[in-house]
Amino acid sequence: KGLLDEDVQLKSIYIRGEISNFTNHLRTGHFYFTLKDARTSIKAVMFKWNASRLRFLPQNGMSVIIFGSVQLFERDGICQIICADMQPDGLGALYMAFEQLKERLGREGLFDQSHKKPLPSYPQKIAVVTAKTGAALQDIIHILSRRWPLGELILCPALVQGENAPASIVSALRVAETVSPDVIIVGRGGGSLEDLWAFNDERVARAIYDCRIPVISAVGHETDVTICDLVADLRAPTPSAAAELCAPDISVLRREMAEIAESLDRCLSDRIRLEE
């Protein structure tokens, strides 16, 4: 043990291998597993303070790259790796976490079409859950003021990026429900996967699923897809598109009403001529 502890090279070492015999010790929060390749294997442990920082849940058969140190556990005579960090081999940790949560919530039925609520045709109240200083809000205001000035827009501000964003979004959704809107838009402008990560949070997904008001998800750009998009009643490719989808165009309605009025006038004129 003394020789191993004194070896500087064994204090900072990367190892690639496949996870087997994985145990998530729920009481302590520690991970215990074996890392193996075609010919060899070594025991590994990841203590709670490091395991809690992982973006994904390790699983048997997963190929990973771990960083840590080699130590001898004297009591059992086991040479093992004390794992400080772990990354999926070939896939990013965030992408792995996204796929794991997507699969689990999909099995639970949170994405099923049968749970999707229809949007109102002529919403009187439109709640928006987003950052009060973000470009997304300005885009929504601009579109709705032009298309549907009859609707009342209610802002429920929330953090949309960072560690505290998921809890803030969930809280804003609950506030939005209390004002009894006809529809809720939740989202933000574009960004990296890390920037949009709050909308891949399980708490946000379940809050949207449990919401009694129809929810339109408008996160990022058209190519960005989040868990929030999948669970919402409707996905909009951008915040501007969400504003267009949630309300009709008043100019179109005016033209249609003018055409109806003109048709009625013709019908009445024809009827009057027939009665003469």
HUJOSUL-V231198 format. One record per residue. N is the residue number from 1. PSI is psi in whole degrees, 0 to 359 (NA if undefined). Layout:
# HUJOSUL-V231198
N|PSI / N|PSI
This chain:
# HUJOSUL-V231198
1|320 / 2|317 / 3|319 / 4|317 / 5|333 / 6|348 / 7|109 / 8|323 / 9|332 / 10|359 / 11|339 / 12|93 / 13|140 / 14|137 / 15|134 / 16|137 / 17|185 / 18|138 / 19|135 / 20|163 / 21|40 / 22|134 / 23|123 / 24|103 / 25|96 / 26|326 / 27|319 / 28|336 / 29|4 / 30|151 / 31|133 / 32|135 / 33|172 / 34|136 / 35|127 / 36|160 / 37|201 / 38|336 / 39|336 / 40|169 / 41|157 / 42|143 / 43|152 / 44|151 / 45|140 / 46|114 / 47|161 / 48|315 / 49|335 / 50|321 / 51|325 / 52|343 / 53|352 / 54|141 / 55|347 / 56|167 / 57|119 / 58|149 / 59|155 / 60|138 / 61|352 / 62|132 / 63|126 / 64|165 / 65|123 / 66|153 / 67|133 / 68|205 / 69|153 / 70|129 / 71|158 / 72|123 / 73|101 / 74|321 / 75|316 / 76|358 / 77|36 / 78|128 / 79|123 / 80|166 / 81|126 / 82|107 / 83|123 / 84|330 / 85|157 / 86|137 / 87|142 / 88|141 / 89|108 / 90|338 / 91|144 / 92|154 / 93|321 / 94|318 / 95|319 / 96|317 / 97|320 / 98|313 / 99|323 / 100|314 / 101|320 / 102|315 / 103|317 / 104|314 / 105|328 / 106|319 / 107|327 / 108|347 / 109|13 / 110|342 / 111|0 / 112|139 / 113|334 / 114|340 / 115|355 / 116|132 / 117|140 / 118|150 / 119|148 / 120|148 / 121|323 / 122|77 / 123|134 / 124|326 / 125|130 / 126|114 / 127|141 / 128|122 / 129|105 / 130|181 / 131|136 / 132|344 / 133|6 / 134|160 / 135|332 / 136|317 / 137|316 / 138|321 / 139|317 / 140|316 / 141|316 / 142|314 / 143|314 / 144|324 / 145|331 / 146|316 / 147|319 / 148|68 / 149|349 / 150|339 / 151|148 / 152|123 / 153|127 / 154|118 / 155|128 / 156|90 / 157|146 / 158|154 / 159|138 / 160|10 / 161|142 / 162|175 / 163|325 / 164|0 / 165|314 / 166|314 / 167|324 / 168|319 / 169|316 / 170|316 / 171|318 / 172|323 / 173|320 / 174|322 / 175|318 / 176|320 / 177|327 / 178|337 / 179|3 / 180|58 / 181|169 / 182|335 / 183|153 / 184|131 / 185|128 / 186|134 / 187|196 / 188|175 / 189|186 / 190|172 / 191|183 / 192|173 / 193|321 / 194|319 / 195|323 / 196|4 / 197|333 / 198|333 / 199|5 / 200|15 / 201|138 / 202|324 / 203|320 / 204|317 / 205|315 / 206|328 / 207|321 / 208|317 / 209|321 / 210|350 / 211|133 / 212|350 / 213|141 / 214|136 / 215|130 / 216|126 / 217|129 / 218|81 / 219|120 / 220|211 / 221|180 / 222|326 / 223|347 / 224|130 / 225|126 / 226|168 / 227|323 / 228|319 / 229|319 / 230|327 / 231|339 / 232|164 / 233|333 / 234|138 / 235|129 / 236|139 / 237|334 / 238|164 / 239|322 / 240|318 / 241|326 / 242|319 / 243|323 / 244|326 / 245|334 / 246|346 / 247|153 / 248|170 / 249|117 / 250|330 / 251|324 / 252|318 / 253|321 / 254|318 / 255|317 / 256|319 / 257|323 / 258|320 / 259|321 / 260|316 / 261|318 / 262|320 / 263|320 / 264|318 / 265|317 / 266|317 / 267|317 / 268|319 / 269|318 / 270|319 / 271|321 / 272|318 / 273|322 / 274|328 / 275|344 / 276|NA
